[in-house]
Amino acid sequence: MADSINAAVQVTNGTTSNNGGEMIHPPPIISSYNDKIRPILDAVDSLRRLKVTQEGIALPTIVVVGDQSSGKSSVLESLAGISLPRGQNIRTRVPLIMRLQNHSDPLPELLLEYQKKSVKIMEENHISNAIDKATVEIAGNNKGISNVPLTLVVKKKGVPNLTMIDLPGITRVAIGDQPENIYEQITDMIMEHIKPEESIILNVLSASVDFATCEYICMSRRVDINGQRTLAVVTKSDLSPDGLLEKVTSNDVNIGIGYICVRNRIKDETYEEARIQEEKLFETHPLLSNIDKSMVGVPVLACRLVEIQSMIISKCFPDIVKKINEKLLASVLELNKLPRVLSSIADAMIAFMQIVGSLKDTFQTIMIHGEFEYLDDKEMICSARLVEMLDEFSKELHKSVIFRGNFLVEEIQVLKEANGMRLPSFLTHSMFMCLLKRKLNSISDLPVSFVNKVWGYLETVVVSVLIDHCGSYPQMLPSIKKACLNVMLLMKEKLIERVIEMIEMEKVTDYTCDPDYIASWNKLMGKSRDRFLKAVTIYEPEWELDDFDPAEFDMEGYGKIRVEHLFSVPSDTRNQAFDLTMRVAAYWNIVLKRMVDWIALELRFAIHKMVKQGNGEGDSKRGDGAWWWYGEDAGRTNIGGCKEGEASKEYQFAPRIKRNRENDL
């Protein structure tokens, strides 16, 4: 960027001589510049007033930095043709945005803008007092600083079209009532303004300082390593001319855009007198006259700044427009999510149906199709979570299959109670059903608890989706949420009834066409029966040679089982009890598998019915459809925050709900 800027800026200070050697004075500053830059600057200034920088959009800016003793104020005064606050202590305590604008009217217009205030300054000699007063309002009386900007608009004939930001000079030691960290505050403010790539750094240096050790140069190089955005203005050239030519030509500190040497206005000189004296200085001084004329004088500085400003704006403006459009789009999307005012029943119903439509798509996506709509929240991936809960439920049920202590004790007791006046060794059906019912009673609470758990999860998902889709209409959320939860409660109660009926059906009869029952029973009555009989047979001494424990046997699929309590039981009773237990065990596995499969199907069907009917896809003959979204009290619901009773007058939903509830649920 520095090369293109330097190539574009080939100017002199305008001083020439005629054939007779007579000096011709340079034209006014403004004659060197193109007024076409003004509309572009106005656009950038408008964006700055709109505070787009607070949205993370950096604007092309000339940032003026320099020590309090560097002559920074004198440079700005020379460019603007006005007097700024001066003093020994820190005077610039807030960022001062200077908007200079060439004005055809000989009478200048001066305006001070800050904190939504606009103060018109009637006379130029009142500028300093006005800035001081505004600074106190912004930063207080304690000599502290503030990052809240102050804008000085200068419309004056002959000034360049420029916008610059003057920052406070570094204070290394706090004085008076300044905060102890005043140095850190100022350096942080400077770094914040010079860091963006869109900023041009105007370093104001005194000719007497060592450029290599200057703190401002070091700060600039931290954010602009190659110096492509840095321009140095060397002040007080007349006071320290020795070695200045070497300093500005050797460029040991890598100032990419270059140097401009100027002479500060002295005491009561007018700006025109100061320009003439500056011109003479660089023409006649034995040392300073050797500096190239494109590197000296306030007019050259003004021209260079305008050219640089024009190029940086041209380079950055397309990207700024793109960022603004992106921010605008994001803001519009956020705006659309904000609550909207519903002024009538018609508006409320339109909004309501829009919400229902969006809910339909979401519920079908996450509950029926099992697709991923909420990737960042795994709890909203319904299919996966339901499968996990079903697996846990199945494992919990199968814990009832494990044979604990007192093996066959319950079966032997049933055999004793079933004794009657009939032939012995017959296993009656009533014995089997008695044991089956006991096992069903022992696990009857598990399916109901599982339904409650699943439904609690589904209610959480539904509420999350409702909150997401009702974001623009929070006034409608309570009514829709209440209606949905009421209907889900009714459907849960119906499902629990079905689950209880399923358990009762299992108690009524024992039946299966699953061939695994016979296969499983035969397997249990094979090797497992042989091991059992061996374990309960009278102890033989030779078993010690086989390390055999007569008190237990290994039953395939069930582990080791202790049987010492069965030694004294008659063999017929013991064998009948074992046979009965194996029949129950084989059938119990079938019951548990059937229970898990049945509950999974019922659950899936209930969810499908809830989503489909809840979105207007019910039975057209019965006229159900989307009625359940309106809830039990929909006819009396204050829909969308409208006046109480209006909804019930125009939309009478309650009778329809009452009529269809039993059929639909």
N, C-alpha and C positions, 0 to 999 in steps of 0.2 A: 504494500500500500504506500509506503514511503517513497518508493521509486516513482510510482505513478503520480503522486502528489508533487514531487519535486520536478517531474517532467512537465507538469501542467502549469506550474507556477514559475514563469520566467519573467520577473518584473524587476524594476529598479525603483529608486526612490523618486524618480521623475525629475531629477535635477540635471539640466543640460546647460551648455554655453553656446552663444552664437559666434559668428566669425570674429566679432570684435572682442570676444572674451567676456562679454557682459553676462552675468548670472541671470538665468531665467528661473523664477520660483516655481515650485511644483504646483499642480492644480489641487483643488480641495480633495480630501480623502475620498469622498463619495464618487469622484469621477473615475476611480479605478475599478469600480465594481458594477456587477450586473444586477439591475433591480429585479430580474426574474427570480432571484433566490428568495425574495420575500414571501411569495405564496407558499413555497415549500416550508420555509421556516414557520410561517403561521400555522400550517398543518401540524408540524411537530410540536409547537407550543400549545396548540389546542389539545393534543394528546397528553401533553404533560399536565395541563390543567385538569384533564379528566382522570389523572392519577393512574394511568395505565402501568406505570412503573411498579405500583403496588401489586399489580397482577403478574409480576415477573417478566414484563416486556420492557427491555432496556431501549432507551431512545438515544439517537446520535446527540452527543453532548460534548462541548468544550469545557473541560474541568480545569480551573485555574488554581494552582497550588503554589505555595511559597512561604518562606519565613516572614515573620512580622517585619523584619528589617530589610527585606529583599527589594522593596519598592513595588510590591504587587499592586497596592492601591493606586500608585502613580501611573502604572501601565493602564489599568482599567479606566482611570480618569481621562487619560490621553485618548483612549479609544472612544469613550462616551462623551467627552467634552463636558463633564460635570464633576462636582466635588463629592467625595465619599468620606465617611467617618474615618478619622485618623486619631492616633494616640500612642502612648508608650505601652500600655497594657493591651490585652486582646480586645479588639473592637468588633471584628467579624465573628459573631458567636453562633450564627445560623447560616445554612447555605443560602447565598444571595444569588438568585437567578436574574441576570441582567439581559433584558430583551432590548436590543438596540435596533431602531428602525429609522431609515432615512425618511425625512418629512419635508414636503415641499413648502409648508407654511413656515415663515421665519420665526414664528412664536413656537417654542417647544411645548410638548405635552408630556407631563410627568405623572406617573401613576404607580402607587404602591399597593400590591395585593398580598394578603396573608390571612389565613384562617377564615376564609369566606368573606373577608372584608376588602373593600376597595377604597383607597384614600387618594384623592387627587391632590398633587402638590402644585401650588400656584407659582412659586418662585424657586429658581435653582438653588439659591443659598439656603433653602429650607430642607433640602434633601437629606443632609446628614442628621438633622434633628428628627426627621420623620423616620429614618431607618433605625436610629437609636431607640426611639419610642416603641416602634414595632418589635424590635429585638427584645426589649424588656417584657413586652406582653407575651412573647413566645417563650423566651428562655429564662425569664425572671431577673431579679436584681443582683443575684449572687455571683455574677461573672461566669456562670456555668454555660454550657453549650446545649444546643438542641438540634435535632436532625429535621425539624419542621422547616420547610423552605420559606423564603421571603422573596417575592418577585418585584423587581423594579423595571417598569416599562419606560423607556426613553425614546420618544418620537421627536427627532431633532434633525434639522437640516444639516447635511454634511457628515452624518455618522454612518459607519458601515452597517449593513444588515447582518447582525450577529446575535446569537444567543449563547451566553456563557454562564457557568456556575462558579462563583467565587466561594472557596471554602476557608474555614478558620485556619490561621497559621498555628503551627505546633507550639504549645506551651509545655516546656519540660519540667517546670517546677510550679506547683500550685501556689498562688499568692492570695492573701486575703481569705475570703470565704469560698474560694473555688474548691471543687471536690478534689480529693487526693488523687484520684485516677484521671485527672483532666487530660494527661498525656495520652493514656490509652483510649479515652473517649474520642479525642481528635484524630488520632491515627486510624482508629476503626472507621470513623466517618470518611476519612480520605480514601482508605482502601475500598470501602463500599462504592464510592463514586468512580474510582479510576479502574476498578477491576473489569467491568463489562467491556467486551470487544468493541462496542459501539462508541466508547468514550475516547476522545482525543485529550491527551494530557498536556496542558500548557504549564511547563515548569518555569517559574520566575526565579532567576538566580542573580545574586549580586556579583558583579565582576570581580570582587575582592575575594570570593570564597573559592575553596578547592573543590572543583566539580566532582572529583573522584570520591570525596568523602561526604558530599552533600546528602543529607538524610532523604530529601525529596527525590533525588535521583535514584537512591537505593530503593525507595518504595516503588518508584515507577518501573524499575528493572525487574521487580518481583512479579509484576503483572504483565509487563511488556518487555520480555527478555531481549528481543531484537530491536527494540526502540522504534517499531513501525508505527506506533501511535503517539509518539512523544515529540513535542516541539519545545525548545528551550528559548526563553527570552532573557537576555543578559542585560541587567539594568546597571545604572551608575557607571557607564563606560567611561565617562569623562573623569571620574575620580580614581579609577584603577585601570589605566590604559596599558600598563606594562604587561607584556605576555598575553594580552587578550587575543591577539591574532592567532597565536599558536594554540590557545585553548579551543577556539571555535573552528579551527581548520583541522586539527589533529583528531578531534572527536574520540578521545580516549574512553569516554563513558557511553559511547554508542547511542547517540541521539539520532534516531533514524530520519526524522523529518528535517532536522537541521537546527541552526541557531539564528536568532535575530537580535542584534545589539541595538539598544536604545539609550537615549539620554533622558533622565528624569526631569520633570518640570521643577524649577527652583523658585521657591518663595512665591512672590506675587506675579510671576510671569503669566501672561494670558496663554491660551493654548496655541494661538497662532504664533506668538513670539517664541514659545517653546519649540515649535516645529522649525522655525527659521534658525534658531540657535543650534538645534540638533543637526540640521542640514549642514550648517557651516562647520560644526565640529567634525563630522565624518568626511568633509571635503578638505579641511585645512590642517587638521591635527597630524603631526608627523608620524604617529603610530597608527591612529585609528583610520586615517585615510587609506591605508593599505588593505583594509578589509573590503571584500567585494561588496559593491553597492546593492546587490540583491540580498544582503544579510544585515542591512542597517536601516534604522528609522521606523517610527510608528506607522507611517503610511504603508511601508512594506509589510509590517506585521499585520496591519488590518487586511491588506489584500491577501496575504498568505492564509489568514484565518478564514476569510470568506471562501477562498478556493478549497481549503481543506474541508470546511463545513459542507460545502456543496457536494464534494465527492463522497464523503462519508454518508451523507443522507441518501445520495443516489444509490450507493452500494447497499445500504441497510433497509431502505424503505420497502422493497418487495417482501423481505422477510418479516418486517414489522406488520405489514398488511396481512400476511399469512397467519402470523401469531394472533393478531386481533380477531381475525375470522374464526380461528380455532377456539379462542376464549369466548367469543360471542356465541358460537354453536354450543359450547359446554354450558354457558350461562342460560341459554334458551332451554336446554334440556333440564337444567336445574329449576328454571322458572316453571316449566311445565309440571314439575313434581310438587310445586307448592300448592297449598290448599286453594280451592276455587270457590267462589261465592255462588251458591245455588239460590236463585231468586224466585223460583216457581216450581210447582209440582212437575211440570213438563221437563224443566232442566234437571230436576232430581231423578226423574225416571230415565232420561237419556244417559245421565252419568251412571245410574244404577245398571242399566243394560250393558254399558261399556265395560263396567267392572265385571259383570257376570261373564261377558264374552272373553275377557282376558283371563279370568279364573278358569274358564273351561279349558283353554289351551294349556295353561300351566298344570292343572290337575291331571289332565290326560297325559301330559308329557311325563310327569314325575311319578304318578300313581299307577297308570295303566300301561303306558309304553315303556316305562323304566328308563327314560332318557335322562341325560345330565343337563339340567338347566341351572342348578346352583352348584357349580363346580367347587367353589371355595368353602362350601358347608356340606360336609359329608352326611350330616344328619338329615339333609333334604334329599338324599338319594334313597328314595323309599324302597325300591325293590331290594337293594342290597341289605338295608336294615331289617326288612321284614323276613328275609331268608335267614339272617343271623338270629333273629328272635325265634323263628321256627326251629332252627337247629338246637338252640338252648332248651326250648320246650321239649323237643324229642329226647334230649339227653336227660332232662329232669324226669320224664315219664319212665324211661328205661332203668332208672335207679331202683324202681320198684321190683325189677326182675331179680335183683341180687338176693341170694339165699343167705340170710344172716343166721344167728344162733337158733337153737331149737328146731333144727331141720326135721320136717315131717310131724312135728308135735301138733300143729293145728289140724293137719289132715287126719291124724290118728284120733283126735278128739271128735271130728266130724263122723268118722267111721263108727265110733262108739255110740254117738247120739243117733245114728241111723239104723242101729240094730232093731230088728223086728222079727215077727213070726214068719220067716221065709228062709229059703235055702241060703246058706252062708256063701261068702266069697264072690258075691255079685255086687258090682259097682253101680249104684243107681244114678240116674240123671240128676236127681235132687242134690246129691253130694257135690257133683261138679258145679252146679249152679250156685250152691251155697258158697263154695270157695270163690267162684268168679265174682259174685256180688260183693263179697268182702274186699276183694282186691279193687273192684271198681269204686267202692266207697272210700277206700284209702287214698285214691288219686282224684276223686271227683272235684276237689277244689282247684286242682292245677289247671284244667282247661278254662275255667271261669277266670282265674287270675291271669292267665295268658291273654284272654280276650280283653280284659281291663288294661293290661299293659300295652297291648298293641293299639287299642283305641286311644289311650292317653298319648301315645306317640303320634298317631294320626291327627289328633286334635292340635297338638303342638305344631305339626306341619301346616295344617289348615290355617291356624292363626297367623303363622309367619307369612304365608302366602297372602292372606287377607291384608295384613299390615303393609306388605310390599305393594299390592295393587290398589290399595285405598289411600296411598300417600297423598294424592291430589285432592282427596275428599275425606279428610279425617272425621268430618261431621257425620258421615255415613257409616264409618267403621263400627261403632257400638251396635247399631241395629243389625247390620249384616253379620257381625260376629255372633251376636246373641241368637239370631235365626239359625246360623250354621251349627252352632254348638247344641242348640235344642234338638235339631233334626238328627245330629250325630248321636246324641244321647238316646233318642228313640230307636235309632237303628242298632245301637249297641245293646240296648235292652232286648230287642228282638233277636239279635244274634246270640246273646247269652241264653235266652229261652231255647233257641235251637240247639245250643251246646248241651244244655241240661237234658233236653229231649234225647239227644244222641246217647248220652250216658244211660238214660233210662231204657232206651232201646237195647243197649248191650246187656242190660240186666234181664230183659224179658226172654231172650233166647240166645242160644249159642249156635252160630252158623257161619260157615265160610266155604267158599269154593276154591280157596287158595290151596294148591297142591303142597305148598310148603308146610302146611300143618302136619300132614301124614309123614312127610319126609323128616321133619324136625322131631316128631314123636318117636319114629322108628330109630332115629339116631340116638336120642336120649335113652331109649329102652335097650340099646345095644351095649356099647362099651361102657357107658356110664352105669348101667344096671349091673354089669359084671363087676365093676370096681366097687360099687356100693355093697353088693352081696359079699364080696371078699372082705370088705372092711368090717362088716357087722357079723361075720362068721366067728365061731369060737376061736380064741387065740391058740396058735400053734408055735412051739419053740423054734422051729426052723425058719420062721419069718424074720428072726433077728439077723440071720445070715444075709437076708436081702435088704436090710435096713428099712424094713416096712413098718409103718406106724399104723396099728390097727384102729386108731382113734379118728382117722380122717381118710377121705378119698378125693381124688381129683376128678371133678365133673367138667367136661369140656364145655367151654363157654361161660362157666360160672365160678371157676376156681376151686380151691380146696374147701371141703366141707367137713366139719366135725360131726362124728356120729356116736361118740361114746355113750350118749344118753339113750341110744336105741338098742344097746346090748341085751337089755332085759325084756324088750318088747317081743311078743310072739312073732314068729317069722311070717305067718299068713297076714297078720295085721300090718306088719312092716312092709311086706311086698305090695299089699293093696294100697297102702298109703303112698309108696314110691310111685306106683303106676298112676294113681290119681294126680300126684304132684306133677309128673311129667306131662300128663294130658293138659293140665291147667297151664303149665309153663309154655308148651308148644302153642296152645291157643292164645295165651296172653300176648305173645309177640305179635300175632296177627291182629289182635285188638288194638294194641298200641300203634302199629303202623297204620291201621285203618283210621284211628282217631286223629293222628297227625295229618294224614292226607285229607280227611274230611274237613277238619278245621281250616286247613290251608285253602281248600276249594270254597268253603263258605265265606272265608275272609276275603278271598279274591272277588267272589261274586258280590259281596256286600259293598266293597270299594267300587267295583265297576258300576253297580246299580246306583250308588250314591252320586258318582261323578256324572254318569249319563243322564239320569233323571234330573239331577241338579242343574243340568245345562240345557234342558229343553228337549231331551231325546227320549222321553218316556213313551208310554203307550198312548197313541193319539186317540184310541177308542175310549179310553177312560179319561183322557184330558188331563193327564198329570203334568209332565214336562217340568218346567223350572219352578214349580210351586214351592218346593221345599226351601229355596233360597229366601223366601219371604218370612219363613218361620211361623210359629204358632200364632203370634200376635201381630202378624204383618198388617192385618187390616186396620190395626190401631197404632201402628208404628209411625213415629215422626220421621218419615223418610227424608234423608238429606238435610235435616235441620229446618224443614218447612214448618209452617204453623200447625199446631196440634189440631188434628181432626180433618185437615185438608186431604191427607192421603186416604183416609177411610171413606171420604165422600166420593172421591173419583175412582179409587181402586179398592174394591171390596174383595180382599183375598181370603179373609178368615173363613167364610162359609165353605169355600172350595177346599181349603186345607182340612177342615173338620170332616168333610165328606169323603176325602180320598185317603186319609191317614191310614186307616186300617187296611185298605186294599194295597196301598203302595209299600207299606212297611211290613 
